[in-house]
Amino acid sequence: MSVLPKARGLLFIVSGPAGSGKTTLCNRLLSTFAPCLDRVVTATTRPSRKGERQGVDYHFLTAAEFDENIRDSAFYEHALVHGQKYGVLKSEVIPKLARGLDLTLNVDVQGAAAFRKAAERDDLLRQSLITLFLMPSDLKVIQQRLEGRGTDERTEIDRRLKVAEEEIKRWREYDYCLVSGEKDTDFAKAKAIYEAEKLRVARLS
């Protein structure tokens, strides 16, 4: 029997500009630390795509259901993206953290700010929340990655680059800032942060 009390779960939020590699980083953390680390399942009003499963890939809600959750203050954060609503339900996070499951979430700087604000009023979230900003070494790297995808028009790439400039200015709001380089190096640093945070005495209930 362990002499240490049970640890609360960790909510590891990763932010960064489009093309910074945050999705790749989160996926690698998940594949390495599962089943102890799980992905936060986001709610959305967009239609499900072929192969997507309710409650696994997303919580698919009608517009009316989504709006009802907004009125009930059921979201930690929510936003309108390309005409569809996305949000993180408190019910998707709180029970898992309470039983000691770690979670990771890829959100933009506004979403991360919403979580920090919520943590001011929520003891469990405050004790669990860790935020990491993935900083590109240069905006040219972001531009090359966005152009390399071949999925966006020039105007959309330019818009994303302008957004990236503004997001980068907010790196000081985060607990950690990782200047992106080689994928393996980025992962090793993020892994070290995650493992060190797991050992913090403050996380023991």
Secondary structure, 3 states (H helix, E strand, C coil): CCCCCCECCCEEEEECCCCCCHHHHHHHHHHHHCCCEEECCCEECCCCCCCCCECCCEEECCHHHHHHHHHCCCEEEEEEECCEEEEEEHHHHHHHHHCCCEEEEECCHHHHHHHHHHHCCCHHHHHHEEEEEEECCCHHHHHHHHHHHCCCCHHHHHHHHHHHHHHHCCHHHCCEEEECCCHHHHHHHHHHHHHHHHCCHHHEC
